[in-house]
Amino acid sequence: MAELVRQIRRENVRALFIEHINDPRLIEQIGRETGVRPVGALFSDALTDAGGPAPTYVAMMRTNTQAMVRAILGH
C-alpha cells in the first residue's frame, strides 16, 4: 500500500476510479493518503440494467471512456 501511495504521488496521478461493483473504502483511503480524489466508478465485469449507464458492452466502453476523459480534463 505504501509503495502504491508513493507511485501515485511520483507519477502525478490526477484521478482515482472505483470499480462499480467493489467496496469503495480502499480507494477512498488511498485518496485521503495521496490527496487525489476518487472521481467516479468504472464498469468492468458487470453491466447495468437496461436503464443504467452501461447496459451493453459498447455503452460500458463509452461510459468508461467519457469518465476518464472528464477526469483527465479536470471536469
C-alpha positions as CSV (number, residue, x, y, z in Angstrom):
1,M,0.0,0.0,0.0
2,A,2.8,2.4,0.9
3,E,4.5,1.8,-2.5
4,L,1.2,2.4,-4.3
5,V,0.8,5.8,-2.5
6,R,4.4,6.7,-3.4
7,Q,3.8,5.7,-7.0
8,I,0.6,7.8,-7.3
9,R,2.5,10.8,-5.9
10,R,5.6,10.2,-8.1
11,E,3.6,9.8,-11.3
12,N,1.3,12.8,-10.6
13,V,-1.9,10.7,-10.8
14,R,-4.8,13.1,-11.1
15,A,-7.8,10.8,-10.5
16,L,-8.8,7.6,-8.9
17,F,-11.7,5.4,-10.0
18,I,-13.7,2.9,-8.1
19,E,-15.0,-0.3,-9.9
20,H,-18.7,0.0,-9.6
21,I,-19.2,-3.4,-8.0
22,N,-16.5,-3.2,-5.4
23,D,-16.3,-1.7,-1.9
24,P,-15.0,1.9,-2.3
25,R,-13.3,2.1,1.1
26,L,-9.8,1.2,-0.2
27,I,-9.8,3.7,-3.0
28,E,-11.2,6.4,-0.6
29,Q,-8.3,5.6,1.8
30,I,-5.7,5.9,-1.0
31,G,-7.4,9.2,-1.9
32,R,-7.0,10.5,1.6
33,E,-3.4,9.5,1.8
34,T,-2.4,10.9,-1.6
35,G,-4.7,13.9,-1.9
36,V,-6.1,12.5,-5.1
37,R,-9.8,12.3,-5.0
38,P,-11.9,9.4,-6.4
39,V,-13.9,10.8,-9.3
40,G,-16.3,8.1,-10.1
41,A,-16.9,4.5,-11.0
42,L,-15.8,2.5,-13.9
43,F,-17.6,-0.6,-15.2
44,S,-15.7,-3.8,-15.8
45,D,-17.1,-7.2,-15.0
46,A,-20.8,-6.4,-14.9
47,L,-23.2,-4.3,-16.9
48,T,-26.1,-2.3,-15.6
49,D,-29.7,-2.9,-16.2
50,A,-31.3,-1.6,-19.3
51,G,-32.0,1.9,-17.7
52,G,-28.4,2.3,-16.4
53,P,-25.4,3.9,-18.0
54,A,-23.8,0.6,-19.1
55,P,-26.5,-1.8,-20.3
56,T,-24.3,-3.1,-23.2
57,Y,-20.6,-3.6,-23.8
58,V,-20.4,-0.7,-26.2
59,A,-22.3,1.6,-23.7
60,M,-19.9,0.4,-21.0
61,M,-16.9,1.3,-23.0
62,R,-18.4,4.7,-24.0
63,T,-19.3,5.5,-20.3
64,N,-15.8,4.5,-19.1
65,T,-14.1,6.5,-21.7
66,Q,-16.2,9.6,-21.0
67,A,-15.4,9.3,-17.3
68,M,-11.7,9.0,-17.9
69,V,-11.6,11.9,-20.3
70,R,-13.6,14.1,-17.8
71,A,-11.0,13.2,-15.1
72,I,-8.0,14.0,-17.4
73,L,-9.5,17.3,-18.3
74,G,-10.4,18.1,-14.7
75,H,-14.2,18.3,-15.2
